Amino acid sequence: MEMKKRISLELSNRKPAEVVELVVDNCRSSDGEVEGLTEEFSELEILSMVDIGLTSLSKLPSLPKLRKLEVSDNTISGGLDTLAEKCPNLTYLNLSGNKIKELSAIEVLQNLKNLTSLDLYSCEVSALEEYRDGVFELLPQLTFLDGYDQEDNEVPDSEADNDDEDEAGPPGVDDDDDEDDDEDEGSEGEEEEVGLSYLMKDGIQDEEDDGDYVEEEEEDEEEEDEDGDEDGVRGEKRKRDADDEGDDGDEDDE
């Protein structure tokens, strides 16, 4: 698919000034130049033109808000001097897999004062001795080359990832920690409920046991009363018998 047609399809009824990100990878430039892209794309911040047969960026229009430019796997060998004029706010440039052979070809990138990240892997220049030191010396504004800084620390997450994290919640807030806290609170609540249930059960059991104890005491008292009544009856009977015997003795004496 030709580059002009691909850009038309990517617009999808939008005006060029409404487009912030444009990806036209794997289409085809008829003459090795940028085609179909105009200065009307004034709000464009991200542009990706990977493997479209570019040999030059000389026809790249003025894109004052462009921050990220992906042109890997093309055949660009030079002509990068127009970037500082047309894309002054560029912070990331990927030239990997192109025909950059000498450090002199990227020397013009010194004028990109905001450029912090540059990719040149799979270019012939990356095979040069002292390649990394040479690039960092030539472009002092750079922080990352081929994804690593001068101390071999890997580039952090992309700005897009950082934006997603900011939308997800304020810094320092971890969703997993919140979930763990909720689980802990739930566990504590369950323990409290179980504890209360257990105590209530014990209380009920104690009351039942007290009731049994009271009933046993009442039964014992009743038995004692019955025994006492029986003893009283027997005592009265013995007294009557003794009185009867006394009366018989008196009659015999007479």
C-alpha positions, 0 to 999 in steps of 0.5 A, a space after each residue: 500500500 502506498 504511503 499516501 493511501 495509508 495516511 488517508 486510511 489512518 485519518 479515518 474521517 479526522 482532520 490532520 490537526 486532530 491527530 496526535 499519533 500516526 503509525 504507517 509502518 510497512 506501507 511503501 514510499 514510492 521515491 524513498 521520501 516522506 509522502 502524504 504528510 503535511 504541516 496540517 498535522 500540527 498536533 502530531 506527537 508520535 510518528 512511526 514510519 518503520 520499514 517503508 523504504 525511506 532513504 531520506 527525511 528531507 521532505 518531512 514537514 514541520 512538526 513542532 510538537 513531535 516528541 517521538 520519531 520511529 524510522 527503523 528498518 529503512 535505508 536512511 544514510 544521512 540528511 538528518 540535519 533537517 530534524 532540528 529545524 522541523 522537529 525541535 521538540 524531539 526527545 526520542 529518535 529510533 534510527 536502528 536498522 538503517 545505513 548509518 555508517 559513521 559518527 559524522 552522520 549523526 553529528 547534526 543531531 547536536 542541534 536537537 537540544 531536547 533529544 534524550 534517547 537515540 537508537 542506532 542498533 543494527 546500524 554499521 556505526 554500532 560496530 565501531 570501536 568505542 561506539 558508545 563512548 563516542 556517541 555520548 561524547 558527540 551528543 552530550 544531551 543524550 541520556 540513553 543510547 540503544 536503551 541504556 545510559 552511560 552506566 549501563 542502566 536500562 531505560 525506564 518505562 516509556 512515558 505512555 506507561 507512566 501516563 497509565 500509572 498516573 491515571 490508575 491512581 496517585 503515586 505510591 498507592 498500590 492496588 495489591 496492597 489495598 486488596 491485601 488490606 481489605 483481605 486482612 480487615 475481612 479476616 479480622 472481622 471474621 475472627 471477631 464474629 467467630 470470637 463473639 459467637 464462641 463467647 455467646 455459646 459459652 455464655 449460653 452453655 454456662 447458663 444451661 449448666 447453672 440451670 442444671 446445677 440449680 435443679 440438682 440443688 432443688 432436687 437434693 433439698 426436696 429429697 432432704 425434706 422428704 427424708 426429714 418428713 419420713 423421720 418425723 413420722 417415724 419419730 411420732 410413731 415411736 412416741 405413740 408406741 411408747 405412750 401406749 406401752 406406758 398406759 398398758 403398764 399402768 393398767 397391769 399395776 392396777 
